[in-house]
Amino acid sequence: MFTIGQVAKKYSLSRSTLIYYDNIGVLSPRGRSESNYRLYSESDLKKMDRIQLFRSAGLSLDSIEQLLEKENSELDSTLEGRLLNINSEIQKLRNQQKVILNILENESLAMDSRLMTKEVWVSILRAAGLDDAGMKNWHIEFERTSPEAHQDFLESLGIEKNEVAAIRDWSRPEN
């Protein structure tokens, strides 16, 4: 059995965090000492490993509490939903980044922002020796192997949705 101090140290958490987890039912220790101190078992630590993993994925404690009780198929759908939310958040942040850069009109900030535009990407592909046929093959392979990532990438370049759809249609091998 492990004391609350040992568990807190192992997971770099405060004692109050572990007490909070116990109070809300996310991680209740298996036992108590004679002095009524919380004592955690090996299975509690395994559960804490999962909690830490889910926290690092950005899941809320409410979601984690529900996930700990679910089957793998339910777990997968919850995590897939979180992944979709992250993709949406990333796109919103990229859009905000572009708006700020447009407001500031500062080219040196644009270079430091890690913002990739369609124009910059096309120039990189051209500099790498790709002609129009090579670029089409690049898009075809991207669409074939990872269509959702292809869409995300195109959107990250600031390409409008209708142009993204046209590029993806054009990239399908039968076209």
C-alpha positions as CSV (number, residue, x, y, z in Angstrom):
1,M,0.0,0.0,0.0
2,F,1.1,3.5,-0.7
3,T,0.5,6.7,1.3
4,I,-1.0,9.8,-0.2
5,G,2.4,11.5,0.0
6,Q,4.1,8.7,-1.9
7,V,1.4,8.8,-4.6
8,A,1.6,12.6,-4.8
9,K,5.3,12.4,-5.2
10,K,5.2,9.6,-7.8
11,Y,2.7,11.5,-10.0
12,S,4.0,15.1,-9.3
13,L,0.6,16.0,-7.8
14,S,-0.3,17.8,-4.6
15,R,-1.9,16.0,-1.8
16,S,-4.9,18.3,-2.2
17,T,-5.3,17.1,-5.8
18,L,-5.5,13.5,-4.7
19,I,-8.0,14.4,-1.9
20,Y,-10.0,16.2,-4.6
21,Y,-9.9,13.1,-6.8
22,D,-11.2,11.1,-3.9
23,N,-13.9,13.6,-3.0
24,I,-15.3,13.6,-6.6
25,G,-14.9,9.8,-7.0
26,V,-12.3,9.7,-9.7
27,L,-9.7,7.9,-7.6
28,S,-10.7,6.7,-4.2
29,P,-8.0,4.8,-2.3
30,R,-8.6,1.1,-1.5
31,G,-7.9,1.5,2.2
32,R,-7.2,3.6,5.2
33,S,-4.5,3.3,7.9
34,E,-5.2,3.0,11.6
35,S,-4.9,6.7,11.7
36,N,-7.4,7.1,8.9
37,Y,-4.8,8.1,6.3
38,R,-5.6,7.2,2.7
39,L,-3.7,4.2,1.4
40,Y,-3.5,3.4,-2.3
41,S,-3.1,-0.1,-3.8
42,E,-1.2,-1.2,-6.9
43,S,-4.6,-1.2,-8.8
44,D,-5.2,2.4,-7.6
45,L,-1.8,3.3,-9.1
46,K,-2.8,1.6,-12.4
47,K,-6.0,3.6,-12.4
48,M,-3.9,6.7,-11.7
49,D,-1.7,5.9,-14.7
50,R,-4.9,5.9,-16.9
51,I,-6.1,9.1,-15.3
52,Q,-2.7,10.8,-16.0
53,L,-2.8,9.5,-19.6
54,F,-6.3,10.9,-20.1
55,R,-5.4,14.2,-18.5
56,S,-2.4,14.5,-20.9
57,A,-4.9,14.1,-23.7
58,G,-6.8,17.1,-22.4
59,L,-9.8,15.3,-21.1
60,S,-11.8,16.8,-18.3
61,L,-12.1,14.9,-14.9
62,D,-15.8,14.4,-15.7
63,S,-15.0,12.7,-19.0
64,I,-12.2,10.7,-17.3
65,E,-14.6,9.5,-14.6
66,Q,-16.9,8.2,-17.2
67,L,-14.1,6.7,-19.3
68,L,-12.7,4.7,-16.5
69,E,-16.0,2.7,-16.4
70,K,-16.4,2.3,-20.2
71,E,-15.6,-0.5,-22.6
72,N,-12.9,0.0,-25.2
73,S,-15.4,0.8,-28.0
74,E,-16.9,3.6,-25.9
75,L,-13.4,4.7,-25.0
76,D,-12.5,4.9,-28.7
77,S,-15.5,7.0,-29.6
78,T,-14.9,9.4,-26.7
79,L,-11.2,9.8,-27.7
80,E,-12.2,10.2,-31.4
81,G,-14.6,13.0,-30.3
82,R,-11.7,14.7,-28.4
83,L,-9.5,14.4,-31.5
84,L,-12.1,16.1,-33.6
85,N,-12.4,18.9,-31.0
86,I,-8.7,19.3,-31.0
87,N,-8.6,19.6,-34.8
88,S,-11.3,22.2,-34.7
89,E,-9.5,24.1,-31.9
90,I,-6.3,24.1,-34.0
91,Q,-8.1,25.4,-37.0
92,K,-9.7,28.2,-34.9
93,L,-6.2,29.1,-33.5
94,R,-4.7,29.2,-37.0
95,N,-7.5,31.5,-38.1
96,Q,-6.9,33.8,-35.1
97,Q,-3.2,33.7,-35.9
98,K,-3.9,34.9,-39.5
99,V,-6.2,37.6,-38.3
100,I,-3.6,38.9,-35.9
101,L,-0.9,38.8,-38.5
102,N,-3.1,40.7,-40.9
103,I,-3.9,43.4,-38.3
104,L,-0.2,43.8,-37.5
105,E,1.0,43.7,-41.1
106,N,4.4,42.7,-40.0
107,E,6.3,40.3,-42.3
108,S,9.0,39.4,-39.7
109,L,6.3,38.3,-37.3
110,A,4.7,36.2,-40.0
111,M,8.1,34.4,-40.5
112,D,8.3,33.7,-36.7
113,S,4.7,32.6,-36.4
114,R,5.3,29.2,-38.1
115,L,2.4,30.1,-40.3
116,M,2.5,28.2,-43.7
117,T,0.5,29.7,-46.5
118,K,-0.5,28.2,-49.8
119,E,1.9,30.4,-51.7
120,V,4.9,29.5,-49.5
121,W,4.1,25.8,-49.7
122,V,3.8,25.9,-53.5
123,S,7.1,27.7,-53.7
124,I,8.7,25.0,-51.5
125,L,7.4,22.3,-53.7
126,R,8.5,24.1,-56.9
127,A,12.0,24.6,-55.3
128,A,12.1,20.9,-54.6
129,G,11.6,20.2,-58.3
130,L,7.9,19.3,-58.4
131,D,6.1,20.4,-61.6
132,D,2.3,20.4,-61.9
133,A,2.2,16.6,-62.5
134,G,4.5,16.0,-59.4
135,M,2.2,18.2,-57.3
136,K,-0.8,16.4,-58.4
137,N,0.9,13.1,-57.6
138,W,1.8,14.5,-54.1
139,H,-1.9,15.4,-53.5
140,I,-3.1,12.1,-54.9
141,E,-0.9,10.2,-52.4
142,F,-1.8,12.4,-49.5
143,E,-5.5,12.0,-50.3
144,R,-5.1,8.2,-50.7
145,T,-3.2,7.6,-47.5
146,S,-4.8,10.1,-45.2
147,P,-7.8,12.0,-46.5
148,E,-8.7,13.8,-43.2
149,A,-5.1,14.9,-42.7
150,H,-5.0,16.1,-46.3
151,Q,-8.0,18.2,-45.6
152,D,-6.6,19.5,-42.3
153,F,-3.3,20.4,-44.1
154,L,-5.0,22.3,-46.9
155,E,-7.2,24.2,-44.4
156,S,-4.0,25.0,-42.4
157,L,-2.6,26.8,-45.4
158,G,-5.6,29.2,-45.3
159,I,-7.3,27.7,-48.4
160,E,-11.0,28.4,-48.6
161,K,-13.3,25.4,-48.1
162,N,-14.6,25.4,-51.7
163,E,-11.0,25.3,-53.0
164,V,-10.1,22.6,-50.5
165,A,-13.0,20.5,-51.8
166,A,-11.9,21.1,-55.4
167,I,-8.3,20.1,-54.6
168,R,-9.5,16.9,-52.8
169,D,-11.8,16.0,-55.7
170,W,-9.0,16.6,-58.2
171,S,-6.7,14.5,-56.0
172,R,-8.8,11.4,-56.1
173,P,-7.1,8.9,-58.4
174,E,-10.2,8.3,-60.6
175,N,-10.1,12.0,-61.6
